[in-house]
Amino acid sequence: MALNTVAIIADIVRSREIGSRDAAQLILEEAFRRVRDLVDLEEPFRPTVGDEFQAVAGDLGDAIWVTMAARLTFPAGVECRFGLGRGDTHLVTSSERDGIRDGSAWWRAREAIETAHREQSNGRSSLRTSFASDDISETNGVNAYLTIRDHVISRMKKQERSIAFGRMSGATQSAIARAHEVSQSAVSQSLQRSGGAALIDSATLWKGRPVG
């Protein structure tokens, strides 16, 4: 049994409105493959029933980092909602090769994603991520951060997201500039203007690493 991990449930936002559900599935699978190298997840994202994906992060910092990276790499028109739950996870005894996951982390992740869905329905249109744990102070603090983070990402343009994702991936500003055929100065300005630099700094602090 894995204790104090963070289960992640992702579902496609407004999946019934997407023209090609099959195309959206393949796009999301590719996006989750792109973020796999950024974080050493205990269990990488895998598709499950319906329009959901599931993953397990070893700690909250990794969960925050990988969901931010995923949001930045999603193409226009395709988005996911995330529920993060801290607790224990384990496989239910089963004769099937790909067993069923259970534990308090999954119950809380389900609670969190339902909260995110409800908040969106109540008018918080930029919210995409919610967190739940058995500590109400932690839950409130993390969700306050996620509310601001998601608002900033939702306002970013396509190129701004791509530039921020490049920095999260470890690319230098010069390399990102060459890839986008712009100047290094333009990359720096984009990171500051869009909020990308602040997002990366804050997510880095959640991972317990020095900023800079």
C-alpha positions as CSV (number, residue, x, y, z in Angstrom):
1,M,0.0,0.0,0.0
2,A,1.3,3.4,-1.0
3,L,0.7,6.0,1.8
4,N,0.4,9.8,1.5
5,T,0.5,9.8,-2.3
6,V,-1.6,11.9,-4.5
7,A,-4.1,10.2,-6.9
8,I,-4.9,12.2,-10.0
9,I,-8.1,11.8,-12.0
10,A,-8.5,13.7,-15.3
11,D,-11.6,14.0,-17.5
12,I,-12.2,15.8,-20.7
13,V,-14.0,19.1,-20.4
14,R,-17.3,19.1,-22.4
15,S,-16.4,15.8,-24.0
16,R,-19.8,15.5,-25.7
17,E,-19.2,18.8,-27.5
18,I,-15.9,17.7,-29.1
19,G,-16.4,17.0,-32.8
20,S,-14.2,13.9,-32.9
21,R,-14.1,12.1,-29.6
22,D,-11.5,9.6,-31.0
23,A,-9.3,12.4,-32.2
24,A,-9.5,14.1,-28.8
25,Q,-8.5,10.9,-27.0
26,L,-5.4,10.5,-29.2
27,I,-4.5,14.2,-28.7
28,L,-4.7,13.8,-24.9
29,E,-2.7,10.6,-24.8
30,E,0.1,12.3,-26.7
31,A,-0.1,15.3,-24.4
32,F,0.3,13.0,-21.3
33,R,3.2,11.2,-23.0
34,R,4.9,14.6,-23.4
35,V,4.8,15.3,-19.7
36,R,5.9,11.9,-18.7
37,D,9.6,12.9,-18.8
38,L,9.1,15.9,-16.6
39,V,7.9,14.1,-13.5
40,D,8.8,10.6,-12.2
41,L,5.2,9.6,-11.4
42,E,4.5,6.4,-9.5
43,E,2.0,5.6,-12.1
44,P,1.9,7.6,-15.4
45,F,-1.4,8.7,-16.9
46,R,-3.4,5.9,-18.4
47,P,-6.9,6.0,-20.0
48,T,-9.7,4.4,-18.0
49,V,-13.4,4.2,-18.5
50,G,-15.4,6.8,-20.3
51,D,-13.4,10.0,-20.9
52,E,-11.1,9.7,-17.9
53,F,-7.4,9.3,-17.3
54,Q,-5.7,8.3,-14.0
55,A,-2.2,8.7,-12.5
56,V,-0.5,8.6,-9.2
57,A,2.1,11.1,-8.0
58,G,4.5,10.4,-5.1
59,D,3.8,13.8,-3.5
60,L,1.8,17.0,-3.9
61,G,4.6,18.9,-5.6
62,D,4.8,16.3,-8.4
63,A,1.0,16.4,-8.8
64,I,1.0,20.2,-9.1
65,W,3.9,20.2,-11.5
66,V,2.5,17.5,-13.9
67,T,-1.0,18.9,-14.0
68,M,0.4,22.3,-14.8
69,A,2.6,20.9,-17.6
70,A,-0.3,19.0,-19.0
71,R,-2.5,22.1,-19.1
72,L,0.2,24.0,-20.9
73,T,0.7,21.4,-23.6
74,F,-3.0,20.7,-24.4
75,P,-3.9,22.1,-27.9
76,A,-6.6,24.7,-28.4
77,G,-10.1,23.2,-28.1
78,V,-9.1,20.3,-25.9
79,E,-9.0,20.6,-22.1
80,C,-9.0,18.4,-19.0
81,R,-10.4,18.8,-15.5
82,F,-8.2,17.4,-12.7
83,G,-9.0,16.0,-9.3
84,L,-6.1,15.6,-6.9
85,G,-6.5,13.5,-3.7
86,R,-3.9,12.9,-1.0
87,G,-4.1,9.6,0.9
88,D,-3.3,5.9,0.4
89,T,-3.5,3.9,-2.8
90,H,-3.5,0.2,-3.4
91,L,-4.5,-2.4,-5.9
92,V,-7.6,-4.5,-5.2
93,T,-6.9,-8.2,-5.4
94,S,-8.0,-9.3,-8.9
95,S,-7.4,-12.0,-11.5
96,E,-7.2,-9.3,-14.2
97,R,-3.8,-8.1,-15.4
98,D,-4.6,-4.4,-14.9
99,G,-6.0,-4.3,-11.4
100,I,-8.5,-1.9,-9.8
101,R,-7.0,1.0,-7.8
102,D,-8.6,1.9,-4.5
103,G,-7.8,3.8,-1.3
104,S,-8.5,7.2,0.3
105,A,-6.4,9.0,-2.3
106,W,-8.8,7.9,-5.0
107,W,-11.9,8.7,-3.0
108,R,-10.6,12.2,-2.4
109,A,-9.5,12.6,-6.0
110,R,-13.1,11.8,-7.1
111,E,-14.4,14.3,-4.5
112,A,-12.0,16.9,-5.9
113,I,-12.9,16.4,-9.5
114,E,-16.6,16.6,-8.7
115,T,-15.9,19.9,-6.8
116,A,-14.1,21.3,-9.9
117,H,-17.0,20.3,-12.1
118,R,-19.5,21.9,-9.7
119,E,-17.4,25.1,-9.4
120,Q,-17.2,25.4,-13.2
121,S,-21.0,25.0,-13.5
122,N,-21.3,27.8,-10.9
123,G,-19.5,30.3,-13.0
124,R,-15.8,29.8,-12.2
125,S,-15.1,29.0,-15.9
126,S,-11.3,29.1,-15.7
127,L,-11.0,26.5,-12.9
128,R,-9.7,23.2,-14.0
129,T,-8.1,21.6,-10.9
130,S,-9.2,20.9,-7.4
131,F,-7.5,19.1,-4.4
132,A,-8.8,17.2,-1.4
133,S,-7.1,15.8,1.7
134,D,-8.0,15.0,5.3
135,D,-6.5,18.4,6.4
136,I,-8.9,21.2,5.7
137,S,-6.2,23.9,6.1
138,E,-4.1,22.1,3.5
139,T,-7.1,21.6,1.2
140,N,-8.1,25.3,1.4
141,G,-4.5,26.5,0.9
142,V,-3.8,24.3,-2.1
143,N,-7.1,25.1,-3.8
144,A,-6.5,28.9,-3.3
145,Y,-3.2,28.4,-5.2
146,L,-4.8,26.2,-7.9
147,T,-7.6,28.8,-8.5
148,I,-5.1,31.5,-9.3
149,R,-2.8,29.1,-11.3
150,D,-5.7,27.9,-13.5
151,H,-6.9,31.5,-14.0
152,V,-3.5,32.5,-15.3
153,I,-3.2,29.5,-17.6
154,S,-6.7,30.0,-19.0
155,R,-5.8,33.5,-20.1
156,M,-2.5,32.5,-21.8
157,K,-2.3,32.4,-25.6
158,K,-1.1,29.3,-27.5
159,Q,2.5,30.6,-28.0
160,E,2.7,31.7,-24.4
161,R,1.7,28.3,-23.2
162,S,4.2,26.7,-25.5
163,I,7.0,28.9,-24.3
164,A,6.2,28.2,-20.6
165,F,6.1,24.5,-21.3
166,G,9.5,24.7,-23.0
167,R,10.9,26.3,-19.8
168,M,9.3,23.6,-17.7
169,S,11.0,21.0,-19.9
170,G,14.4,22.6,-19.2
171,A,14.9,24.3,-22.5
172,T,16.9,27.5,-22.5
173,Q,15.3,30.8,-23.6
174,S,17.7,30.8,-26.6
175,A,16.5,27.3,-27.7
176,I,12.9,28.2,-27.2
177,A,13.5,31.4,-29.3
178,R,15.0,29.4,-32.1
179,A,12.0,26.9,-32.1
180,H,9.5,29.8,-32.3
181,E,11.6,31.9,-34.6
182,V,11.6,34.9,-32.3
183,S,14.3,36.7,-30.3
184,Q,15.5,35.6,-26.9
185,S,14.2,38.9,-25.6
186,A,10.7,38.1,-26.9
187,V,10.7,34.8,-25.0
188,S,11.8,36.5,-21.8
189,Q,9.1,39.1,-22.3
190,S,6.4,36.4,-23.0
191,L,7.3,34.6,-19.8
192,Q,7.0,37.7,-17.7
193,R,3.9,39.2,-19.4
194,S,1.9,36.0,-19.5
195,G,2.6,34.9,-16.0
196,G,4.5,31.9,-17.2
197,A,7.7,32.7,-15.2
198,A,5.7,33.1,-12.0
199,L,3.8,29.9,-12.6
200,I,7.0,28.0,-13.0
201,D,8.6,29.6,-9.9
202,S,5.6,28.8,-7.8
203,A,5.3,25.2,-9.0
204,T,9.0,24.8,-8.4
205,L,8.5,25.9,-4.8
206,W,5.8,23.3,-4.4
207,K,8.3,20.7,-5.4
208,G,10.6,21.9,-2.6
209,R,13.4,23.1,-5.0
210,P,15.2,26.5,-5.0
211,V,13.8,29.0,-7.6
212,G,16.2,30.2,-10.3
